[in-house]
Amino acid sequence: FLLSASARSLGIMDIIRLSDEDALNLMRQARWSETGGEPVCPKCNSEASWHIRSRLQWRCKHCNHTYSVTSGTVFENRKLPLQVYLLAILIFSNAAKSISALQLSRDLNVQYRTSYRLAQLLRESLMETRDESPMKGDVEVDGGYTGTYIRPANRKEDRIDRRSADTPNKRCVLVMRQRGERGAVRTITEIVKSESADTITDFVTGGTVAGTTINADENAAYDSLAAWYDINRVNHSVEYSGENGENTNQAESYFARFRRMQWGQVHRLTVKYLPLYANEIAWREDSRRMSNGSIFSEVLGKACRVARPDHWKNYGCNRVRNSTTP
């Protein structure tokens, strides 16, 4: 699909050629899609406002609140032209395996911390707007570990067995994917400390409906699911797919993209922001057969519907994001 013409519906030059008025109208359509681009006060939801043309702002006739097209979004209190943010969203959307903040800073010619903050805000919007409704039908479940690397000592006699070493940043990314007619149609992720029976049970029972068929590997942590679900198992130490088609290929496809992001783009995943990166790859897997123009519109719409989190309200802040990461 990515090699077809239908995958390319928007180019970088299309954004670069936008005038200030065109960029503003595009943001208005994304921000106030329900009213056809007509401004709505973010404070009292009134549609009656004065237009302050000299400042590209509006003033509500009811509560006298002054706002712009980016007020109440992740781009609030912006310091760059709208075209830069639109271009950043397109570059972010075109990256099949995510994009590093360093590369984004070079493409946009902005400081590293500016591009890092902008990319994280886009990931926050994807996290806040993801579909968490229970899955049904055929669902695949699997887990993968991160943060297990320990740099070997210089001398061989000083090196330790990294398999049994204490790694405080070690976490497990649990993924659950609902199968469709062609591949998977929806993906949900969660970060846990280990792939244990309790975490697996809580994750699956809380994210699926009754009658769901679970597909998993030979890990003993999935044995307890047989009490609630029909479960198909495949022993990966013997085969990739069972005699009757048992497999977790869609879950493995997710982790293949996740590892390419981890090793080829961001390189270092901290526990604090691991949920954002895991969910981003889930979103990229689910949107893999959408044109880049549709992906751009989706990301722009999500970013305009999400308010900027408190921990990103300062360029130099280092506050921990509100997360349930163990």
C-alpha positions as CSV (number, residue, x, y, z in Angstrom):
1,F,0.0,0.0,0.0
2,L,2.8,2.4,0.8
3,L,4.1,2.1,-2.7
4,S,0.8,3.0,-4.3
5,A,-0.3,6.5,-5.3
6,S,-3.2,6.4,-2.9
7,A,-0.8,6.5,0.0
8,R,0.5,9.9,-1.0
9,S,-2.3,12.5,-0.8
10,L,-0.3,15.3,0.9
11,G,3.2,16.6,0.4
12,I,5.6,18.8,2.3
13,M,5.4,21.5,-0.5
14,D,1.6,21.6,0.0
15,I,2.2,22.9,3.6
16,I,5.1,25.1,2.7
17,R,3.0,26.9,0.0
18,L,0.3,27.8,2.5
19,S,-0.2,31.5,3.2
20,D,-0.8,32.7,6.7
21,E,-4.5,32.9,6.0
22,D,-4.6,29.4,4.5
23,A,-2.8,28.0,7.6
24,L,-5.2,29.8,9.9
25,N,-8.2,28.5,8.0
26,L,-6.8,24.9,8.1
27,M,-6.4,25.1,11.8
28,R,-9.9,26.6,12.2
29,Q,-11.4,23.7,10.3
30,A,-9.5,21.2,12.5
31,R,-10.2,23.0,15.8
32,W,-13.9,23.8,15.2
33,S,-15.0,21.1,12.8
34,E,-18.4,20.8,14.4
35,T,-19.2,24.4,13.4
36,G,-17.5,24.4,10.0
37,G,-14.6,26.4,11.2
38,E,-16.6,29.1,13.1
39,P,-14.9,30.0,16.4
40,V,-16.3,28.6,19.6
41,C,-15.3,30.1,23.0
42,P,-13.2,27.5,24.9
43,K,-14.4,29.0,28.2
44,C,-18.2,29.2,27.8
45,N,-18.8,27.4,24.5
46,S,-20.5,30.4,22.9
47,E,-20.4,30.8,19.2
48,A,-20.8,34.6,19.4
49,S,-17.4,36.3,19.3
50,W,-15.8,39.5,18.0
51,H,-12.9,38.9,15.5
52,I,-9.8,40.9,16.4
53,R,-8.1,40.8,13.0
54,S,-4.9,42.6,14.0
55,R,-4.1,39.9,16.6
56,L,-5.7,36.9,14.9
57,Q,-7.8,36.4,18.0
58,W,-11.5,36.4,19.0
59,R,-13.3,37.9,22.0
60,C,-16.4,36.2,23.3
61,K,-19.5,38.4,23.5
62,H,-20.8,36.5,26.5
63,C,-17.8,36.0,28.9
64,N,-15.4,38.5,27.3
65,H,-12.8,35.8,27.1
66,T,-10.1,36.4,24.5
67,Y,-8.8,33.4,22.6
68,S,-7.0,32.2,19.5
69,V,-7.3,29.2,17.2
70,T,-4.7,27.4,19.4
71,S,-6.1,28.3,22.8
72,G,-7.0,25.1,24.8
73,T,-4.9,22.9,22.5
74,V,-1.4,21.4,22.7
75,F,-0.2,24.4,20.7
76,E,-1.4,27.0,23.3
77,N,0.9,30.0,23.8
78,R,2.7,29.1,20.6
79,K,5.9,31.0,19.6
80,L,6.3,29.8,16.0
81,P,4.2,30.4,12.9
82,L,1.3,28.0,12.2
83,Q,3.0,26.6,9.1
84,V,5.8,25.3,11.3
85,Y,3.4,23.3,13.5
86,L,1.5,22.0,10.4
87,L,4.8,20.9,8.8
88,A,5.9,19.2,12.1
89,I,2.6,17.2,12.1
90,L,3.1,16.1,8.5
91,I,6.7,15.0,9.1
92,F,5.5,13.2,12.3
93,S,2.7,11.5,10.3
94,N,5.0,10.4,7.4
95,A,7.4,8.6,9.8
96,A,6.5,4.9,9.7
97,K,8.8,4.1,12.6
98,S,8.4,7.3,14.6
99,I,10.9,10.2,14.4
100,S,13.6,11.4,16.7
101,A,13.6,14.9,18.1
102,L,17.0,15.5,16.7
103,Q,15.9,14.8,13.2
104,L,12.7,16.9,13.7
105,S,14.8,19.8,15.0
106,R,16.9,19.7,11.8
107,D,13.9,19.5,9.5
108,L,12.2,22.4,11.2
109,N,15.4,24.4,12.0
110,V,14.4,24.8,15.7
111,Q,16.1,24.0,18.9
112,Y,16.3,20.4,20.1
113,R,14.1,20.9,23.2
114,T,11.5,22.7,21.0
115,S,11.2,19.7,18.7
116,Y,11.3,17.2,21.6
117,R,8.5,19.0,23.4
118,L,6.5,19.3,20.2
119,A,6.8,15.6,19.4
120,Q,5.9,14.6,22.9
121,L,2.8,16.9,22.8
122,L,1.7,15.1,19.7
123,R,2.2,11.7,21.4
124,E,0.2,13.0,24.4
125,S,-2.7,13.9,22.1
126,L,-2.6,10.4,20.6
127,M,-2.7,8.9,24.1
128,E,-5.5,11.1,25.4
129,T,-7.8,10.4,22.4
130,R,-7.2,6.6,21.9
131,D,-10.1,4.2,21.8
132,E,-10.1,2.2,25.0
133,S,-13.5,0.4,24.5
134,P,-13.4,-3.4,25.0
135,M,-12.3,-5.6,22.1
136,K,-14.2,-8.6,20.7
137,G,-13.8,-11.4,18.2
138,D,-10.3,-12.7,17.8
139,V,-7.7,-10.9,20.0
140,E,-4.0,-11.5,20.2
141,V,-2.0,-10.8,23.4
142,D,1.7,-10.6,23.8
143,G,4.4,-8.8,25.9
144,G,7.9,-7.5,25.2
145,Y,10.5,-6.1,27.6
146,T,12.5,-2.9,27.5
147,G,15.2,-1.4,29.7
148,T,17.1,-4.6,30.2
149,Y,20.4,-3.5,28.8
150,I,23.5,-3.2,31.1
151,R,26.7,-1.9,29.6
152,P,29.3,-4.6,29.9
153,A,32.4,-3.9,32.0
154,N,35.7,-3.4,30.2
155,R,37.4,-6.5,31.7
156,K,35.9,-9.9,31.2
157,E,36.3,-10.9,34.8
158,D,34.3,-7.8,35.9
159,R,31.3,-8.6,33.7
160,I,28.0,-9.9,35.2
161,D,25.3,-12.1,33.9
162,R,22.9,-9.5,32.5
163,R,20.0,-12.0,32.4
164,S,19.8,-12.2,36.2
165,A,21.1,-8.7,37.0
166,D,18.9,-6.1,38.8
167,T,17.6,-3.6,36.2
168,P,15.4,-1.0,37.8
169,N,14.2,0.4,34.4
170,K,13.1,-3.0,33.1
171,R,9.4,-2.9,32.0
172,C,7.1,-5.0,30.0
173,V,5.0,-3.6,27.2
174,L,1.7,-5.6,26.9
175,V,-0.1,-5.4,23.6
176,M,-3.6,-6.5,22.7
177,R,-4.7,-6.5,19.0
178,Q,-8.1,-7.2,17.6
179,R,-8.0,-9.0,14.3
180,G,-10.0,-7.8,11.3
181,E,-10.5,-9.1,7.8
182,R,-7.0,-7.9,6.8
183,G,-4.6,-7.7,9.7
184,A,-5.4,-6.0,13.0
185,V,-8.0,-3.2,13.3
186,R,-7.3,-1.9,16.8
187,T,-4.4,-2.0,19.3
188,I,-4.2,-1.2,23.0
189,T,-1.0,-1.2,25.0
190,E,-0.2,-1.1,28.7
191,I,3.1,-0.9,30.7
192,V,3.6,-3.3,33.6
193,K,6.6,-4.5,35.6
194,S,6.4,-8.1,34.5
195,E,4.4,-10.5,32.3
196,S,2.8,-12.2,35.3
197,A,-0.6,-14.1,35.5
198,D,-2.1,-11.2,37.5
199,T,-1.2,-8.4,35.2
200,I,-2.2,-10.5,32.1
201,T,-5.6,-11.3,33.7
202,D,-6.3,-7.7,34.6
203,F,-5.2,-6.4,31.2
204,V,-7.2,-8.9,29.2
205,T,-10.4,-9.0,31.3
206,G,-10.5,-5.2,31.5
207,G,-10.1,-4.8,27.7
208,T,-12.3,-7.5,26.1
209,V,-15.9,-8.5,26.2
210,A,-17.4,-11.9,27.0
211,G,-17.0,-14.4,24.1
212,T,-13.7,-13.1,22.9
213,T,-11.2,-15.7,21.6
214,I,-7.7,-15.1,22.9
215,N,-4.6,-16.0,20.9
216,A,-1.3,-16.1,22.9
217,D,2.1,-17.9,23.0
218,E,3.3,-20.6,25.3
219,N,4.0,-18.3,28.3
220,A,2.5,-19.8,31.5
221,A,1.2,-16.4,32.5
222,Y,-1.6,-16.9,30.0
223,D,-2.8,-20.2,31.4
224,S,-5.3,-18.5,33.8
225,L,-7.2,-17.0,30.8
226,A,-8.6,-20.4,30.0
227,A,-11.1,-20.0,32.8
228,W,-12.8,-17.1,31.1
229,Y,-12.0,-17.3,27.4
230,D,-11.5,-19.7,24.5
231,I,-7.8,-19.5,24.0
232,N,-5.5,-20.6,21.2
233,R,-1.8,-21.2,22.0
234,V,1.3,-21.4,19.8
235,N,4.7,-22.6,21.0
236,H,7.2,-20.3,19.4
237,S,10.1,-22.4,20.5
238,V,8.7,-25.0,18.0
239,E,6.8,-23.1,15.3
240,Y,5.5,-19.7,14.4
241,S,2.1,-20.9,13.5
242,G,0.2,-24.0,14.7
243,E,-1.4,-26.7,12.7
244,N,-4.8,-25.1,12.9
245,G,-3.5,-21.6,12.2
246,E,-2.8,-20.6,15.8
247,N,-0.5,-17.6,15.8
248,T,0.2,-14.1,17.3
249,N,1.5,-12.6,14.1
250,Q,-0.2,-9.3,14.5
251,A,1.2,-8.8,18.0
252,E,4.6,-9.7,16.6
253,S,4.1,-7.2,13.9
254,Y,3.6,-4.5,16.5
255,F,6.8,-5.4,18.3
256,A,8.7,-5.5,15.1
257,R,7.8,-1.8,14.5
258,F,8.3,-1.0,18.1
259,R,11.9,-2.4,18.1
260,R,12.7,-0.5,14.8
261,M,11.6,2.7,16.6
262,Q,13.6,1.8,19.7
263,W,16.8,0.9,17.9
264,G,16.7,3.0,14.8
265,Q,15.1,6.3,16.0
266,V,14.8,7.2,19.6
267,H,17.4,4.7,20.9
268,R,16.6,5.4,24.6
269,L,13.1,4.8,26.2
270,T,12.7,6.1,29.7
271,V,10.1,4.7,32.0
272,K,8.4,8.1,32.4
273,Y,7.5,8.4,28.7
274,L,7.4,4.7,27.7
275,P,3.5,4.7,27.6
276,L,3.6,7.4,25.0
277,Y,6.0,5.6,22.7
278,A,4.2,2.3,23.1
279,N,0.8,3.9,22.2
280,E,2.3,5.8,19.3
281,I,3.4,2.6,17.6
282,A,0.0,1.1,18.3
283,W,-1.5,4.1,16.5
284,R,0.9,3.7,13.6
285,E,0.1,0.0,13.2
286,D,-3.7,0.8,13.2
287,S,-3.2,3.6,10.6
288,R,-0.8,1.8,8.3
289,R,-3.3,1.6,5.4
290,M,-4.4,5.2,5.6
291,S,-3.1,7.9,3.2
292,N,-0.7,10.4,4.7
293,G,-3.2,13.1,4.2
294,S,-5.8,11.3,6.2
295,I,-3.2,10.6,8.9
296,F,-2.2,14.3,9.0
297,S,-5.9,15.3,9.4
298,E,-6.3,12.8,12.2
299,V,-3.2,14.0,14.1
300,L,-4.1,17.6,13.6
301,G,-7.7,17.0,14.9
302,K,-6.5,15.1,17.9
303,A,-3.9,17.8,18.8
304,C,-6.7,20.5,18.5
305,R,-9.0,18.5,20.9
306,V,-6.5,18.0,23.7
307,A,-5.4,20.6,26.1
308,R,-1.7,21.0,26.8
309,P,-0.8,18.9,29.9
310,D,0.5,20.8,33.0
311,H,3.9,19.1,32.8
312,W,4.5,20.5,29.4
313,K,3.6,24.1,30.2
314,N,7.2,25.2,30.4
315,Y,10.1,24.7,28.0
316,G,12.6,24.0,30.8
317,C,10.3,22.0,33.1
318,N,11.2,18.5,34.3
319,R,8.0,17.5,36.1
320,V,6.9,13.9,35.9
321,R,3.9,13.4,33.7
322,N,0.8,12.0,35.3
323,S,1.1,8.4,34.5
324,T,0.1,5.0,36.0
325,T,3.4,3.5,34.8
326,P,4.6,1.1,37.5
